[in-house]
Amino acid sequence: MSIKKVYGIIGVVLVFLVALIYYKNTMTLNTQPDTSSQIRYVALGDSYTIGEGIDKEFNYPSLLVKKLQHKNIAISLVSNPSVSGYTTQNLIDFELQSMKESRPDFVTLLIGANDVVRQIDKDTFRSNLIVILNTIQIELSNKKNIIVITIPDFSVVPAARQFGDLARIKTSIEEFNTIIKEEAQNRDLIVVDIFDISSKMGQDQSLILSDNLHPSTAEYEKWAEKIAPVAEQILQ
């Protein structure tokens, strides 16, 4: 075989390989999910939002996304910067910037349990909540695309005793939830109240983890079920 024919064959093979690589890359690009038109969801909060002790795909924000997608709502959880132990002040200091960088279209907020534990006074809690809600609204094109969630009744779980008198804890939760509802109402925002649902954690061990403090996936499912119809109404 002549050198010319060898080079010719090599050339054909190279062209074929280049074409094959291009085709595969094109197919890969075409099969990637298109998130450009999806609603960008950011979840803010503490251990109740990040899902302390469970696989993160079963925390309430992830379950909420699945339920909304099942309703043909194009939504993606782009950020969940929540951290266990965070108070309203921690959220202001560390989560709001992450929220801004994520360019959200929709936000859920569940915060305050650790303010109760640390016995933060009501005026400070209200002031912090105002800062949080005002900052979120500044970042949203639709200022009402926020769901504010009440503090769950963690006074009923066995491990709550480590935080002091249970009656005081329950009263503080109720007082802080009143503030949450008032500030949400001031902005015409919808509140999803999970206090009553969460109170059942004291009666059913399957609703809490082995740490006797944090919710199980079964409890988060109950929260997501209550939040989903409200989110669907807002986003449609």
WOLIN-V124169 format. One record per helix or strand. SS is the DSSP state (helix for helix, strand for strand). FROM is the first residue (numbers start at 1). TO is the last residue. If there is no record, write none. Layout:
ss: {SS,SS}
from: {FROM,FROM}
to: {TO,TO}
This chain:
ss: {helix,strand,helix,helix,helix,strand,helix,strand,helix,helix,strand,helix,helix,helix,strand,helix,helix,strand,strand,helix}
from: {3,39,47,56,60,75,88,106,113,122,146,154,158,166,190,195,205,208,215,217}
to: {31,45,50,58,70,79,101,110,117,139,149,156,163,186,192,202,207,208,215,235}
